[in-house]
Amino acid sequence: MSEIQEIEVVIDELGNVKLLVRGVKGQSCLELTSEIEQLLGGQVLERQNTDEFHEVSDLQDDRLSNRF
C-alpha cells in the first residue's frame, strides 16, 4: 500500500511562501517542489529538512540494491 504524498502551500500576509512536504522519503521532495519553486519565481531563503528527508526512499533502496 502506498503512502499519501502531500505538498501544503502556506502564503503569509507578506507574500512569503512555505512549502511543507509530507509522505515523501529521501531527496525526492526536492524534485517534487522544484517546479513550484520555479513557477513562483523567487529564491529559496531557507530549507528545513524533516526526518523523512533523511530516510531512504524505496527508489533509492532499489538503486542501492542493484549496485551489488
GIBEL-V202630 format. One record per backbone hydrogen bond with DSSP energy under -0.5 kcal/mol. NH is the residue of the N-H (numbers start at 0). CO is the residue of the C=O. E is the energy in kcal/mol with one decimal. If there is no record, write none. Layout:
BEGIN
nh:co:e
NH:CO:E
NH:CO:E
END
This chain:
BEGIN
nh:co:e
5:21:-2.7
7:19:-3.2
9:7:-0.5
9:17:-2.8
11:9:-0.5
11:15:-2.4
14:11:-1.9
17:9:-2.9
19:7:-2.9
19:17:-0.5
20:18:-0.5
21:5:-2.5
25:51:-2.6
27:24:-0.8
28:25:-0.9
29:26:-1.4
30:26:-0.8
31:27:-2.0
32:28:-2.0
33:29:-1.2
34:30:-0.6
36:32:-2.7
37:33:-2.2
38:34:-2.5
39:35:-2.0
40:36:-1.1
44:42:-0.6
48:46:-0.5
52:49:-0.6
53:49:-0.7
53:50:-0.8
54:51:-1.4
56:54:-0.5
60:56:-2.6
61:57:-2.3
62:58:-2.1
63:59:-2.3
64:60:-2.2
65:61:-1.9
66:62:-0.6
66:63:-0.7
67:64:-0.8
END
